Amino acid sequence: MTSCLQFLRFGWLEAVSCLFPICLFAGLAVSRYVDLPIPRYDALLVYCVGLTLLFWLVRLETWREVAVIFGFHLVGLGLELFKVRVGSWQYPGDAYTKIGGVPLFAGFMYAAVGSYLCQAWRRFDLRVSGYRPVLTTILALLIYANFFTHHWIVDLRIPIALGLLVVLRRTWVFYTVGVRRYRMPLAVSFGLIGFFLWVAENFGTFLDAWNYPDQVDVWRLVHPAKFGAWALLVSMSFVLVASVKSLEGRLYHRGTAATVATPKATDVNADEISPQHQDANQISD
């Protein structure tokens, strides 16, 4: 019963952490099937800018988080401009805010990943241990560069991915669900996020937000290889968010104690003891 409750709590925290992506996909769906007074991509840009401002105004995100999300927006937009130019995918329809075949709203699809990480960091009280920021940043930059260079030289994503696994082999991410503290390898979290991003990409192409060459005439499932690409790209998003959390003093995990307690004063059940009072053998692998 306790395990089921924890799973439901985990699912709920994940859902509310995905609030920006959920709102983004709601906008994609509405704009796909509802006639708008302005081009679809222009309306989506206004909508996404409005969402970002709303999240900041209601304090769902801090100004530092908005800044790093905007940074990931630019990172994604740069990748989009290049990939569309070389024909990797395309955006159907016209728009006033379309540059080089890429609507400016497209960067928000990458920014949504940054928003999720910021929200999850706060709601799960995320911390990391064994994190090597310099090496991880270098490898994340190499991963990003490889998305461009593999069009001219050999694709190096596999050796770079192996290097990332080596660097992260002792890196753990700690998180809290309810009153319990858990941990998992950071590399595993990259893989899990990458998988769900691949699922989201299938929804995005189904809603005709963009098309791969084999989806122009009829929708098809996005190639599973994209799952790996997303898992690698998550490393760049993590590095950006981690840089902000480091400035805020919320990056590294210290010892075995949780950093946020949610004790119930009237509870005497051992399962409800505050994480600050749990010892090492109560931290789940």
N, C-alpha and C positions, 0 to 999 in steps of 0.2 A: 504494500500500500504506500509506504514511504517512497519507494523508488518511482512508482507511478506519479505521485504528487510532485516529486522533484523533476520528472520528465515534463510534466505539464507546466511547471514553473519555468523550466528552461525554454520550452517552446514559446511561452508567452513573452519572455524577455527577448527572445530572438525576433518575435513578430514586431514588438514595439521598437526594437532597434532598427528594423527595416522600414520604419515609417516613411522616410523620404523615398526609397525605392518603390514602396507600395503606392505612394501618391503619384510618383512619376509614371508607373505603369497604368494607373487609373487615368492619367492624362492622355497617355498613348491610346488607350482603348476608346475614350470619349472622342478624341480628335479623329480617330479612324472611322467612326460610324456616325458622327454628328457633323452637319454642315456648319462651317465657321465663317465669320465675316472676313477673316484674313487667312492667308495661307497657313496650312497646318503647322509647319515648322516654326513660323513666326509666333503663332499662338503658343506653342510649346515652350519657346524661349521665354516669353513673357510669364508664362505659368511657372516655369522653373526658377526664374529670378524671384518671383513672388514667394514661392515656397521657401527659398533660401532666406529671404528677409523675414518671413514669418517665423521660421525656426529660430532665428537670432532674436527677434523681438520677444518671443515667449520663453526664451532662454533654454530652448532645447539644445542649442549649440552656442558655444562661446565665440567671441570674435576671433580668437586664435584658431579655433576649429574651422570657422568659416573661411579664414585665410588659407589654411592647409587644404580645405576642400576645393577652394578656387584654384590653388596650385595644381591639384590633381586634375581639375577641369582643363587647365592649360596643357598639362602633360597628355591627357587623352585627346584633346583637340589637335595637338601636333601630330599624334599618331594617326588620327583620322584623316587629316589633310594628305598625308603621305600615302596611306593605304588606298584611299579613294583614287588618288592620282595614278597609282600603279594597277588599279583595277581589281583589288582584293574584294571590295564590296561597293555598293552604290546606294545613294539616297534618292528614291523616286519623288517626283513632284518638285515644284518650284517654290522659291521663297525669297523674300527681300534680304533676309539675313543668312544667305547661303554664300559661302566663300570657297572657291576651288572645288565646288560640288559638295561641300560639307555644310550643313546647317549649324549655326552656332550653338543650338540647343544640345547637339551631340555630346559636347563636353560634359554635360550634366549627367550623362549615363555613367561616366567614369567618376564624377563627383559623388554620385549616389553610393559608390563603394566606400569612398572616404567618409561619407556621412554615417554609413552603417558601422564602420570601425569606431568612429567617435562615440556614437550612441552605445555600442556594445561595450566599449571601454568603461563608460560610466555605469551602465546598468549592471554589468557583471563584475565591476570593480577589477578590471583586468590589470595584471602586472606580469612582468617577465623576469626570468632568471637565466643567467648564462648567455645573455644577449651580447653579441659582438657588433656594435653599431657601425664601425668603420668598414669591416669586411662585408657585412650584410649590405651596406649602402653601395659599395663598389660592385658587388654582384648584381644588385637590383638595377644599377645603371647599365651594366653589361647586358642584362636581360632586355631592358628597354631598347638599347642600341641594336641588339640582335634582331628586333622586329623590323628594323630598317635594313640592316646590312645583309641579312640572309637573301635578299633579292639579287645581290651581286656576288657574294662570297658564300662559302659553305655555311650551312645552318649550324650554329654552335649552341643551340638551346639545351641539348642533352648534356654536354660537358659542363655548361654553366649551371644547369639544374643540379647536377651531381656535386659541383662545388658548393652550391647553396646548402645542400643536404649535409655536407661535411661541416660547414661553418655552423649550421643550426643543430648539429647532432646532440648538443647538450643544452639546448635552449628550450625552456618550458614556459608555457603561458598558464598563469593561475587565474581562476575565476570563481565567483561565488554565486550559488543558486540557493535562495532561501537563507539558511544559516550554515550551510556547509560549503567548505572550500575544496575545489578540485583542481587538477592540472592535466595538461596534455602537451605533447611535443608541439612546438610552434609550427614545424613543417607540416604536421598533420592538419592543423587549423588552416594553413594555406590551401591544402588539397581540398578540404571540405568546402571552404568558401569558393574555390575555383569551380567545384562541381555545381554549386547552386547558381553561380554566375552563368555557367553554360546553360542551365535550365532556363534562367531568366532571358538569355540571349535567344533561345528558341521562341519564347513568348514575344520578344521584341520583333523578331523577323516575321512571326505569324501575324502580328499587328501591322506589318508593312512599314515599320519605322525605318528599316534599311533592308537591303537584299544582298545575299551572296550571289555570284554568277549563276549557280544552279537553282536559284529560287526566283528568278525573274518571271518565268512563265507559270510555275506552280510551286507552292511552298513545300519544302523538304526539311527534314531534321538537320540541324546544324551538325557538321562533322564532329564526331567525338574528340578529334585531336584538339579542337578549340578548348576543351576542358583543361588540358595541360597548359595551353597558352594563358588562360585566365588564372590558373593557379600560380604561374610564374609572375604574371602582372600584379597579383595581389601583394607580392613582396615590395614593389615600388610604393603602393598605397600604404603598406604597413610602415615603411621607413619614414614616409612623410608624417604620418600620424604619431609615430614614436618620437620624432623630433620635437613635436609640440608637447607630448606628455613628459618628455625629459625636462623641458623648461618648467613645467608645472610641478615637477617632483613626483610624478605619478607613473613612472616607467618601471622601476625595478622592484621586485619582490624581495622583502627582507625576512629571513628566517622562515618560520612555518605559520606565523600568525596571519590571519586575514586583516585587511586594512579597514574594513567597514563591518560593524556589528549590527545585527538586527535582533537582539535578544528580546524575549518575552518575559517580563518581570515575574509573571505568575507561573511560568512553566518550570518544571523540575525534571522533565524528560531529558535524558542524556543527549538525544538527537537534537534538542533545541538549545544546547549550550552555545554561547557566542563563539564565533570562530576565533576570537582572540585567545580563547582558553583551550583550544584544541591543540594537541601535540602532533608530532610528525606522523605518527601512525594513523591519524585520522584524516590525513590528506590523501584523497583517492588518486590513484594513477589513471 
